[in-house]
């Protein structure tokens, strides 16, 4: 019996104004932190974001991003 290897599709999400915002994966070879840097140009709140995950479900690796924008202390 041969094993079949499949790559997981990555998804990135963060909350903005209480809503989930999906971020495209520009290149599967980038680290999750590099994906954040890539998107920080259009989403400046990601500049100080922290990546958590992945959580694997239905052949997808989901990463959540916690931002510190607008939080004091």
N, C-alpha and C positions, 0 to 999 in steps of 0.2 A: 504494500500500500504506500503510495507516494504522498508526501506532504505537499500541500499547496500554500505558498506564502503570498499574502496580499498586504499591500500597504494600507494603513489606516488614513482616511481623510481627516484632516484637522479642521476644527472650527474654533474661532476665537470670539468671545462675547465680553461686553462690559455694560454696566448700567449707566445710563445718562438720563437724568430727570425721571428716574423710576422705570425706565423702559430698557429692555435689552437691545443693544446695538451689536450687530454682527460685523465682524471684520474678515475680509477675504484673506486667504492664505496665499501670499504673492509667490512663494517658492517653497516647496516642501523640504528643501535642504537647509533653509534658514532655521536657526534656533527660535524658540518662542520669544525670547527677548529681542532678537533681531526683527521679528515680525512687528513687535511693539514699536521699535525705532522707526521702521518703515512707515507705519501708520501715524506716527506722532506729528508728521508734517501737516496732515489734514485734520487730526484730532489731537490738539496740543495737550489735552488733559491726560493723555497717555504717557507723556514725558516722564512722569514719576510713577507710572503704573507698575504693579507687581503681578506677575503671571502665576496662576495656581492651576494645578492639574498636571496631566490630563485625567479626565474621567472617561473611560471607554464604554461606549454603549452603541449597539447596532453598527459595528464596524466604523465608528467615528470616534476620534479622540477630541474631546471638548475641553478647551482651556477657558478659564474665566480670568478676567483682569480686574483687579481692584485698583481704583484710582484714588488719589489723595486730594484731588482738586476740590476746592471749596470747603475743606475740612481744616479747622484750626486746632492746634494743640498737639 
